[in-house]
Amino acid sequence: MPKLAYCMTPRLFNNIVVLLTALLLLGGGVPSLTAKEIKRVLILYSQEKGHPAHDQTEQGIHAAFLSNSSFNVQLYTEYLDVGRFPGPNSTSAFADYLRRKYAGLEINVIIAVYPHAVDFLLAERRTLFPGAPDCRL
């Protein structure tokens, strides 16, 4: 199995900060809850599902949220797949797909993994998941 090399780019650093902020928003000391409240987290990847780095990223995100004892966290995962479907027509169709798929479902936190997912969410933030908090720095 080939080893992957990782480097910390400013965008990757921002994604990590957003993840940590999301963890604080969801698990940051709410001891007065008697029943577990449901929190929904959408993880949006820039690349296709089979991208080699996704396994470790997804394992870390799942472990962090599922270890939360304050909330019942439901994780949803989507893949923008910009490597195979670049361009504005594809992103517009994907935005429409997400709007329809998650209509009527409150998404509490969105985690964008890799720059294209961040750019996509910034471009679509006003119409896509308007109730989700904006954690940009």
Rosetta blueprint (number, residue, H / E / L):
1 M L
2 P L
3 K L
4 L L
5 A L
6 Y L
7 C L
8 M L
9 T L
10 P H
11 R H
12 L H
13 F H
14 N H
15 N H
16 I H
17 V H
18 V H
19 L H
20 L H
21 T H
22 A H
23 L H
24 L H
25 L H
26 L H
27 G H
28 G L
29 G L
30 V L
31 P L
32 S L
33 L L
34 T L
35 A L
36 K L
37 E E
38 I E
39 K E
40 R E
41 V E
42 L E
43 I E
44 L E
45 Y E
46 S L
47 Q L
48 E L
49 K L
50 G L
51 H L
52 P L
53 A L
54 H H
55 D H
56 Q H
57 T H
58 E H
59 Q H
60 G H
61 I H
62 H H
63 A H
64 A H
65 F H
66 L H
67 S L
68 N L
69 S L
70 S L
71 F E
72 N E
73 V E
74 Q E
75 L E
76 Y E
77 T E
78 E E
79 Y E
80 L L
81 D L
82 V L
83 G L
84 R L
85 F L
86 P L
87 G L
88 P H
89 N H
90 S H
91 T H
92 S H
93 A H
94 F H
95 A H
96 D H
97 Y H
98 L H
99 R H
100 R H
101 K H
102 Y L
103 A L
104 G L
105 L L
106 E L
107 I L
108 N L
109 V E
110 I E
111 I E
112 A E
113 V E
114 Y L
115 P H
116 H H
117 A H
118 V H
119 D H
120 F H
121 L H
122 L H
123 A H
124 E H
125 R L
126 R L
127 T L
128 L L
129 F L
130 P L
131 G L
132 A L
133 P L
134 D L
135 C L
136 R L
137 L L
